[in-house]
Amino acid sequence: MIQVAFYDTKEYDKAAFEPYGAQKDIRFRFLETKLNADTVALAEGCDAVCVFVNDQVDAAVIDRLHQYGVRLIALRSAGYNNVDVRAAYGKLHVVHVPAYSPYAVAEHAMALLLTSVRRIHKAYNRTREFNFSLNGLTGFDFHGKTVGVIGTGKIGRIFIDICRGFGMRVLAYDKYPSQDGGIEYAPLERLFEESDILSLHCPLTEETTHLIDADAIQKMKKGVVIVNTSRGGLIDAEALLEGIKARKIGAACLDVYEEEADIFFEDRSGHILNDDLLSRLISMPNVIVTSHQAFLTREALGNIAETTVNNIRSCFDRDGLCDNELCYRCGSIEQCKKDRKERCF
């Protein structure tokens, strides 16, 4: 039986993971706490840890896990910016879930966009108080507008398809452009200059950290709407707030936030929020914040559980090969995934 310390557990995680684990001879030790230097000892005696986006799996934590005999870090997410994959090489194998339901995230991005532009959240609150005034609820048509999509992986391409359904013009930027799909690519500067809406669908790396900063915002159209359902660190939140206050940014739709780790996924309604920047963003009438819920559909949860369990099982089988392993042997994680024909260590 494979023993797995499952960090940052929510009730929907248990419901999704327990049936798949039982089928694959995997026993989960469900822990409510996040993984960090203070909680890593809870994994002692386990073969693997299962972590989510706000667990801190840095070099120090990896060394401790290695000392405890843990052999695998299983991410139940696509992003892996919270794991020091370079430090893990030669000690612990790292696997992730590259695609659980790209439709869930892309659809949530469009839901945020529609809610913001058509003022649906404001109308909902008004009519519950029997206020049926239309003042202040004027939006704009999507048809004919230009949407700039940064990142054209599975989620980005599905979002592009949705936008095309509204009759929108699509411009895209990706370091590795897709050769199919008839997507029009352009440099970032052109996206900033021409887009009425910008939607982020790229991973968080050293290169993409604060991709949207004060300089980028200065190049954008006045009234641009920014949507982020990827990773909070893609946007410099201070610069975003200043852009909103200067009326340069027309609206912001955020499912992620750079400093979300100790805030999101928890009920903070009875507490004073110590993050002044997030408090100010939420207070803005043209900002919508959801708590990293874009992935949260029944279909996505089932796919995440099934893929994560299969990843764990594959790594402990005889040859130990897993298609979803992240490795730093080649110096390029994505290239190593493409070329792998045997275990890297």
Secondary structure by P-SEA (a helix, b strand, c coil): cbbbbcccccaaaaaccaaaaaaacccccccccccccccccccccccbbbbcccccccaaaaaaaaaacccbbbbccccccccccccccccbbbbbbccccaaaaaaaaaaaaaaaaaaaaaaaaaaaaccccccccbbbbcccbbbbbccccaaaaaaaaaaaaabbbbbbcccccccccbbbbbcaaaaaacccbbbbbccccccccccccaaaaaacccbbbbbbcccccccaaaaaaaaaaaccccbbbbcccccccccccccccccccccaaaaaaaaccccccccccccccaaaaaaaaaaaaaaaaaaaccccccccccccccccaaaaaaacccccc
